[in-house]
Amino acid sequence: MLNNKLNKEPVEVIALFGYKMTPCQPLTFKRRYGNEVEVTELLRSRIKFAGTVTYHIFDVMVGQKKYQLEFNSVDLSWHATAA
């Protein structure tokens, strides 16, 4: 279960790439033991560099809940944390 910034949970994400001025926009994500949920709003996106890894970070809303989705450019994995 997502409960803090230190608890990253692997998720499956469906994203739209190359859409208008946003190079990537997460549309839905599915938690390991949950249903697929729709991202209702993209609040912010940014990039973080850590050595050879580039993280693409998306602050999103799912209904009234905030989540942070993080894409790892090296292993192509997505993780979510509750904000």
C-alpha positions as CSV (number, residue, x, y, z in Angstrom):
1,M,0.0,0.0,0.0
2,L,1.2,3.5,-0.8
3,N,1.7,5.5,2.4
4,N,4.7,7.8,2.1
5,K,7.4,9.2,-0.2
6,L,9.8,6.5,0.9
7,N,7.4,3.7,-0.2
8,K,7.7,3.4,-4.0
9,E,5.4,0.9,-5.5
10,P,5.9,-0.6,-9.0
11,V,3.0,0.2,-11.3
12,E,2.1,-0.3,-14.9
13,V,1.4,3.0,-16.7
14,I,-0.3,3.8,-20.0
15,A,1.1,7.1,-21.2
16,L,0.7,9.3,-24.3
17,F,4.0,10.3,-25.8
18,G,4.6,13.3,-28.0
19,Y,1.3,15.0,-27.2
20,K,1.3,18.8,-28.0
21,M,3.8,20.5,-25.7
22,T,4.0,17.6,-23.2
23,P,6.5,14.9,-24.3
24,C,4.9,12.4,-22.0
25,Q,1.5,12.3,-20.3
26,P,0.5,9.4,-18.0
27,L,-3.2,8.5,-18.7
28,T,-3.8,5.5,-16.4
29,F,-1.8,3.3,-14.0
30,K,-2.4,0.0,-12.4
31,R,-1.1,-1.0,-9.0
32,R,0.1,-4.6,-8.4
33,Y,-3.0,-5.6,-6.4
34,G,-5.5,-3.0,-7.5
35,N,-7.6,-1.8,-10.4
36,E,-6.5,0.5,-13.1
37,V,-7.1,4.1,-12.3
38,E,-7.4,7.1,-14.5
39,V,-5.2,10.1,-14.1
40,T,-7.6,13.0,-14.0
41,E,-5.0,15.8,-14.0
42,L,-1.3,16.3,-14.7
43,L,-0.2,18.9,-12.2
44,R,3.5,19.1,-13.0
45,S,6.3,17.2,-14.7
46,R,10.1,17.4,-14.2
47,I,13.3,15.6,-14.8
48,K,15.8,14.5,-12.2
49,F,19.4,13.3,-13.0
50,A,21.1,10.8,-10.8
51,G,24.4,9.5,-12.2
52,T,23.5,7.8,-15.5
53,V,19.8,7.5,-14.7
54,T,17.3,10.1,-15.8
55,Y,14.0,10.1,-13.8
56,H,10.9,11.6,-15.4
57,I,8.6,12.6,-12.5
58,F,4.9,13.4,-12.8
59,D,2.7,14.9,-10.1
60,V,-0.8,13.7,-10.9
61,M,-4.3,13.7,-9.5
62,V,-6.5,10.7,-9.4
63,G,-9.9,12.1,-8.3
64,Q,-9.0,13.9,-5.1
65,K,-5.8,12.0,-4.4
66,K,-2.3,13.2,-5.4
67,Y,0.3,10.7,-6.6
68,Q,3.8,11.0,-7.9
69,L,4.7,8.7,-10.9
70,E,8.3,8.2,-11.6
71,F,9.8,6.8,-14.8
72,N,13.3,5.3,-14.8
73,S,15.0,5.9,-18.2
74,V,17.5,3.0,-17.7
75,D,15.3,0.1,-16.7
76,L,12.1,1.6,-18.2
77,S,10.2,1.0,-14.9
78,W,7.4,3.1,-13.4
79,H,6.9,3.6,-9.7
80,A,4.2,5.5,-7.7
81,T,4.1,7.1,-4.4
82,A,1.2,8.8,-2.6
83,A,1.8,12.5,-2.2
